[in-house]
Amino acid sequence: MISMVMVAVGVYARLLKHAEAAMACLAVDPAILLIVVGVLTFLITFCGCVGSLRENICLLQTLAAGVLGFVFSDRARGKVSEIINGAIVHYRDDLDLQNLIDFGQKEFSCCGGVSYKDWSQNMYFNCTATNPSRERCSVPFSCCLHDANQTVINTMCGHGMQDKGYLEASAFIYTNGCIDKLVNWIHSNLFLLGGITLGLALPQLVGIILAQLLINQIRDQIKLQLYNQQHRADPWY
């Protein structure tokens, strides 16, 4: 039911987007990601539900394999850099994605993936001489250092920052990439993340254990039925 709610929210958010952006940056659209996660979660939990009701061993094993695949997927972790670079490329194509990136850069005090120069991958911020954009060689305003006393945000504060060196640019913007900042944050909050992970993994582990117990019970029932069928042919039974 939770996964169906996730899919419904994702579909609703996607339908609210403008028609001209219907096919833009599907791979990094938060609404599409929510739909995909919801669908995968629904398929795995549906297999467990039907497998329990029908006492189907294959479906129960699918549930256990699916949960383990979610928890221990190395491929998902290896795609982080690719996703970040894709998000940078499509920064101006999707308002939800833009707000998400701006929030992340402000929260972690970072800019780009590895460094602020990663924003040259975006067609609007690209720093080549042939780029006609007014934002050429710039970075988003969320990369800028903000004064606590500043009441009005200067959205042009990142103009021309890619032309500057690291030392010169560091006086105006965050120069470190968000990947390193995210790794440092994880190292600083290992106990918190460990508690959250344990809380999320515990119901999944309980599901795996219960599925395995039900599989064993079904196999025992099958063996008992075969035993009874064999001994019914015995005249002394």
C-alpha positions in Angstrom: 0.0 0.0 0.0 2.9 2.3 0.8 4.4 1.6 -2.6 1.1 2.3 -4.4 1.0 5.7 -2.6 4.5 6.4 -3.8 3.5 5.6 -7.4 0.4 7.8 -7.1 2.3 10.7 -5.8 4.9 10.3 -8.5 2.3 10.1 -11.3 0.5 13.2 -9.9 3.7 15.2 -9.7 4.6 14.2 -13.3 1.2 15.1 -14.6 1.5 18.6 -13.1 4.6 19.4 -15.2 4.3 21.4 -18.3 3.6 19.6 -21.6 6.8 20.9 -23.2 8.9 19.3 -20.5 7.0 15.9 -20.7 10.0 14.0 -22.1 12.8 16.1 -20.6 15.4 14.6 -18.3 13.4 11.5 -17.4 16.4 9.8 -15.9 16.9 12.5 -13.2 13.3 13.6 -12.7 12.4 13.2 -9.0 8.8 12.2 -10.0 10.1 9.5 -12.3 12.5 8.2 -9.6 9.6 8.0 -7.1 7.5 6.1 -9.6 10.3 3.6 -10.4 11.1 3.0 -6.7 7.4 2.6 -6.0 6.8 0.1 -8.8 9.8 -2.0 -7.8 8.8 -2.0 -4.2 5.2 -3.0 -5.2 6.4 -5.9 -7.4 8.6 -7.3 -4.7 6.1 -7.0 -1.8 3.3 -8.3 -4.1 5.4 -11.4 -4.7 5.7 -11.9 -1.0 2.0 -11.3 -0.4 0.8 -13.7 -3.1 3.5 -16.2 -2.3 2.2 -16.3 1.3 -1.4 -16.6 0.3 -0.8 -19.2 -2.3 2.0 -20.9 -0.5 4.2 -20.5 -3.6 7.9 -21.1 -2.8 9.2 -19.4 -6.0 7.3 -16.1 -5.2 8.6 -16.2 -1.6 12.1 -16.7 -2.8 11.6 -13.8 -5.2 10.6 -11.6 -2.2 13.8 -12.6 -0.3 16.0 -12.1 -3.3 14.4 -8.7 -4.1 14.9 -7.4 -0.6 18.5 -8.5 -0.5 19.0 -6.9 -4.0 17.8 -3.6 -2.6 19.9 -3.7 0.5 23.2 -4.9 -1.0 23.1 -3.4 -4.5 26.6 -2.2 -5.5 25.4 -1.0 -8.9 23.1 1.6 -7.4 25.9 3.1 -5.4 28.2 3.1 -8.4 25.6 5.2 -10.3 25.7 8.1 -7.9 28.3 10.1 -9.8 26.5 9.5 -13.1 23.2 10.7 -11.6 24.8 13.8 -10.3 26.4 14.7 -13.6 23.1 14.0 -15.4 21.3 16.3 -12.9 23.8 19.1 -13.6 23.3 18.7 -17.4 19.5 19.0 -17.0 19.5 21.6 -14.2 17.4 24.2 -16.2 15.1 21.6 -17.8 13.1 20.7 -14.7 12.0 23.0 -11.8 11.8 20.2 -9.3 15.3 19.0 -10.1 16.6 22.6 -10.0 15.1 23.1 -6.5 16.5 19.8 -5.3 20.1 20.6 -6.5 19.9 24.1 -5.0 18.8 22.7 -1.7 21.6 20.2 -1.7 24.3 22.7 -2.5 23.0 25.1 0.1 22.7 22.4 2.8 26.1 20.9 2.2 27.9 24.1 1.2 29.2 22.7 -2.0 29.1 23.3 -5.8 29.0 20.8 -8.6 30.0 17.1 -8.4 33.8 17.2 -7.9 34.2 20.9 -8.1 32.4 24.1 -9.2 33.8 23.7 -12.7 31.6 20.7 -13.3 28.8 23.2 -14.1 30.5 23.7 -17.5 28.7 20.4 -18.4 25.4 22.4 -18.5 24.6 24.1 -21.8 23.7 27.4 -20.1 26.8 27.5 -17.8 29.2 26.0 -20.4 32.4 28.0 -20.4 33.4 27.7 -24.1 33.8 30.9 -26.1 31.1 29.8 -28.6 28.4 29.6 -25.9 26.0 32.5 -26.5 24.2 32.1 -23.1 24.3 35.1 -20.7 25.1 32.6 -17.9 28.3 31.4 -19.7 31.0 30.5 -17.1 28.6 31.0 -14.3 27.4 28.8 -11.5 23.9 28.6 -9.8 23.3 31.1 -7.0 23.1 28.2 -4.5 26.9 27.9 -4.9 27.4 31.4 -3.5 28.6 32.3 0.0 25.7 34.0 1.7 26.0 36.8 4.3 23.8 36.2 7.3 22.8 39.9 7.2 21.7 39.7 3.5 18.0 40.1 3.2 17.7 39.9 -0.6 19.4 37.0 -2.5 21.6 38.0 -5.4 20.8 35.3 -8.0 23.6 36.6 -10.2 26.3 36.2 -7.6 27.8 33.2 -9.5 28.3 35.1 -12.7 31.7 34.4 -14.4 33.0 32.3 -11.5 34.3 29.4 -13.7 36.7 31.9 -15.2 38.3 32.4 -11.8 40.9 30.1 -10.1 40.0 28.1 -7.0 41.6 30.5 -4.6 40.0 33.6 -6.2 36.6 31.9 -6.6 36.6 30.6 -3.0 36.0 34.2 -1.8 32.6 34.2 -3.5 31.4 30.6 -3.9 31.8 27.1 -2.5 34.5 25.5 -4.6 34.4 21.9 -3.2 32.2 19.4 -4.9 29.1 17.9 -3.3 30.3 14.3 -3.6 33.2 14.9 -1.1 30.9 16.9 1.1 28.3 14.1 1.1 31.0 11.5 2.0 32.3 13.6 4.8 28.8 14.1 6.2 28.2 10.3 6.1 31.4 9.7 8.0 30.4 12.3 10.6 26.9 10.8 11.1 27.7 7.1 11.0 25.8 6.3 14.2 22.7 8.3 13.0 22.7 6.6 9.6 23.4 3.3 11.2 20.3 3.6 13.3 18.1 4.7 10.4 19.5 1.9 8.2 18.8 -0.6 11.0 15.3 0.7 11.4 14.6 0.4 7.7 16.3 -3.0 7.3 14.7 -4.6 10.3 11.3 -5.0 8.7 12.9 -6.4 5.6 14.9 -8.9 7.5 11.8 -10.0 9.4 10.1 -10.5 6.0 13.0 -12.6 4.8 12.9 -14.8 7.9 9.2 -15.2 7.8 9.3 -16.1 4.1 12.0 -18.7 4.8 10.0 -20.2 7.6 6.9 -20.4 5.4 9.0 -22.1 2.7 10.2 -24.7 5.1 6.7 -25.3 6.3 5.4 -25.8 2.8 8.2 -28.2 2.0 7.4 -30.2 5.1 3.7 -30.4 4.1 4.7 -31.6 0.6 6.9 -34.3 2.1 4.1 -35.4 4.4 1.6 -35.6 1.5 4.1 -37.7 -0.5 4.7 -40.0 2.5 0.9 -40.5 2.9 0.4 -41.2 -0.8 3.1 -43.8 -0.8 1.7 -45.6 2.3 -1.9 -45.6 1.1 -0.8 -48.1 -1.5 0.3 -50.4 1.3 -2.5 -53.0 2.2 -1.3 -52.9 5.8 -1.7 -49.1 6.0 
